[in-house]
């Protein structure tokens, strides 16, 4: 029944998803030109709320468990496992007071309405994973920007999404660069579950009646600690809460 529902409901979702991206692209441009950073950020936050709501057409309701007060007087490094495109909008919305920015592959900076514009103009880091001469300075500059403004940097250390919920190995390089260049940051581990089920068959049909969950864990203070120990602890915390299931579950 869920597969049949996917064939029927996916076009509704894709229409809503595409409309949100198309409508908010010129609104972002206007907000940035006329109102600067704060106006642009407000538009992006609301756009990501709308992107989350487009999942309602698939019978999907997101649950974001954030039982802790996130400080705004210190920068954050949000670290999460990665299961798909739909991992991202809740971070923008639920961490909006922390001005969350992403470490993203440079290929996403072109060709995607709204999303590419925000990546280029919203303060995120765009890195070429095959070119350390580009990625290392970009991460350094990004870290200094986050430190100076007390914003939040979000990174997916797996580098690529898991297609079955099984987490890959965490690559430490980017995370370590952020720890080095955001010396006053607190680390916020987040575990994502069930998002991978939304696109087990790609964009059509999409999964339906899924309950994806974002679980925010207690903050880790890396001050005075070895970076490798902090990275290992963060990875262990995130992976310990991952739920593994069969795709049909």
C-alpha positions in Angstrom: 0.0 0.0 0.0 2.8 2.4 0.8 4.3 1.8 -2.7 1.0 2.5 -4.3 0.6 5.6 -2.2 4.1 6.7 -3.4 3.0 6.6 -7.0 -0.1 8.6 -6.3 1.4 11.2 -3.8 4.9 11.8 -5.2 3.7 14.1 -8.0 1.9 16.3 -5.4 5.1 16.5 -3.3 7.3 17.2 -6.2 5.0 20.0 -7.4 5.0 21.6 -4.0 8.7 21.1 -3.6 9.5 22.7 -7.0 7.1 25.6 -6.3 8.8 26.4 -3.0 12.3 26.4 -4.7 11.0 28.5 -7.6 9.1 31.0 -5.6 11.8 31.6 -3.0 14.6 32.1 -5.5 13.7 35.6 -6.5 12.5 36.4 -2.9 15.9 35.5 -1.6 17.6 37.7 -4.2 15.3 40.7 -3.3 15.8 40.1 0.4 19.6 40.1 0.1 19.7 43.1 -2.2 17.2 45.2 -0.2 17.5 44.0 3.4 21.0 42.4 3.6 22.0 39.4 5.6 19.2 39.4 8.2 16.4 39.7 5.6 18.0 37.0 3.5 18.4 34.7 6.5 14.7 35.1 7.5 13.6 34.2 4.0 15.9 31.1 4.0 14.6 30.0 7.4 11.0 30.2 6.3 11.8 28.5 2.9 13.2 25.5 4.8 10.2 25.3 7.0 8.1 25.2 3.8 10.4 22.5 2.3 9.8 20.4 5.4 6.0 20.9 5.1 6.0 19.6 1.5 6.7 16.2 2.9 3.2 16.3 4.3 2.0 15.4 0.8 3.7 12.1 1.3 2.2 11.6 4.7 5.6 12.3 6.3 5.9 14.3 9.5 9.4 15.2 10.8 10.2 15.0 14.5 13.1 17.1 15.8 14.0 16.2 19.3 15.9 19.2 20.8 15.5 19.0 24.5 18.5 21.3 25.3 18.8 25.0 25.2 21.4 25.9 22.5 23.7 28.8 23.6 23.9 31.7 21.2 27.0 33.3 22.9 29.3 30.7 21.6 29.7 29.2 18.1 28.6 25.6 17.5 29.8 22.7 15.4 26.8 20.6 14.6 27.9 17.1 13.5 25.4 14.6 12.1 25.2 11.3 10.1 23.9 11.9 6.6 20.9 10.0 5.0 19.6 12.3 2.2 18.7 15.7 0.9 15.8 16.0 3.4 18.3 15.9 6.3 19.0 19.6 5.8 15.8 21.8 6.1 15.1 21.0 9.8 18.6 22.2 10.8 17.9 25.6 9.2 14.6 25.9 11.0 15.3 24.4 14.5 18.7 26.0 14.8 17.7 29.3 13.2 18.7 31.3 16.3 22.2 29.9 15.8 22.5 31.0 12.2 23.4 27.5 10.9 25.8 27.3 7.9 26.8 24.1 6.1 29.9 22.5 4.7 28.8 21.6 1.2 30.4 20.2 -1.9 31.0 22.9 -4.5 28.9 21.1 -7.1 25.7 22.1 -5.3 26.5 25.8 -5.7 25.2 25.8 -9.3 22.0 24.7 -11.0 19.5 24.3 -8.1 17.0 27.1 -7.6 17.1 28.7 -4.2 19.4 26.1 -2.7 22.4 27.0 -4.8 21.8 30.8 -4.3 21.7 30.3 -0.5 24.9 28.2 -0.6 26.7 31.0 -2.5 25.4 33.9 -0.6 24.3 32.6 2.9 27.8 32.0 4.4 28.2 28.3 3.8 31.5 26.6 2.9 31.8 25.3 -0.6 34.6 22.7 -0.9 36.0 20.6 -3.7 36.6 17.3 -2.0 39.1 16.2 -4.7 41.2 19.4 -4.3 42.8 19.9 -0.9 44.4 23.1 -2.1 40.9 24.6 -2.4 39.1 22.8 0.4 41.6 23.4 3.2 41.7 27.2 2.8 37.9 27.3 2.3 37.4 25.4 5.6 39.9 27.7 7.4 38.1 30.8 6.2 34.7 29.3 7.0 35.8 28.4 10.5 37.1 31.9 11.2 33.8 33.3 9.9 31.8 31.1 12.3 34.1 31.9 15.2 33.9 35.6 14.7 30.2 35.7 14.4 29.3 33.0 16.9 27.3 31.1 14.3 26.8 27.3 13.9 28.7 25.2 11.4 27.0 22.0 10.3 29.0 19.1 8.8 28.3 15.6 7.7 31.6 13.8 8.2 30.5 10.7 6.2 30.8 13.0 3.1 28.1 11.2 1.2 24.6 10.0 2.2 23.8 6.5 3.4 21.3 4.8 1.1 20.2 2.2 3.7 20.7 3.9 7.0 24.0 2.2 7.7 26.5 5.0 8.6 29.8 5.2 6.8 33.1 6.0 8.3 33.5 9.5 9.5 36.3 11.3 7.7 38.1 13.4 10.4 39.8 16.0 8.2 37.0 18.6 7.8 35.8 18.2 11.4 39.3 18.6 12.7 39.8 21.8 10.6 36.6 23.2 12.2 37.8 22.4 15.7 41.1 24.1 15.0 39.6 27.2 13.4 36.6 27.6 15.8 38.4 27.3 19.1 35.6 28.5 21.3 33.0 26.2 19.7 30.8 23.6 21.4 30.1 20.4 19.5 26.5 19.3 19.0 26.1 15.6 17.9 22.8 14.8 16.0 21.5 11.4 14.9 19.2 11.2 12.0 16.9 8.2 11.5 14.6 7.0 8.7 15.3 9.9 6.3 17.0 7.4 3.9 13.6 5.7 3.4 12.2 8.7 1.6 14.2 8.0 -1.5 15.0 4.3 -1.6 13.7 4.4 -5.2 15.0 7.9 -6.0 12.6 10.7 -6.9 9.7 8.4 -8.1 8.0 6.8 -6.3 9.1 8.3 -3.0 8.5 6.8 0.4 5.3 7.5 2.2 4.0 7.6 5.8 7.5 7.7 7.3 8.4 9.3 10.6 12.0 10.6 10.3 13.6 11.7 13.5 16.4 14.1 14.3 17.8 13.5 17.8 20.0 16.1 19.3 22.5 14.8 21.9 24.1 16.6 24.9 26.7 19.2 24.0 30.3 18.2 24.0 32.8 20.8 25.1 36.1 20.2 23.3 38.1 22.8 25.2 41.4 21.5 26.4 40.8 18.1 24.8 42.6 16.2 22.0 40.8 16.7 18.7 40.9 13.0 17.8 39.3 12.1 21.1 36.5 14.6 20.5 35.9 13.3 17.0 35.8 9.7 18.2 33.4 10.5 21.0 31.1 12.5 18.7 31.0 9.6 16.2 30.3 7.1 18.9 27.4 9.2 20.3 25.8 9.7 16.9 26.2 6.1 15.7 25.0 4.6 19.0 21.5 6.0 18.3 21.1 5.0 14.7 18.2 2.6 14.1 18.9 0.0 11.4 15.9 -1.6 9.6 14.9 -3.3 6.4 13.9 -0.8 3.6 10.3 -2.1 3.8 10.0 -1.4 7.6 
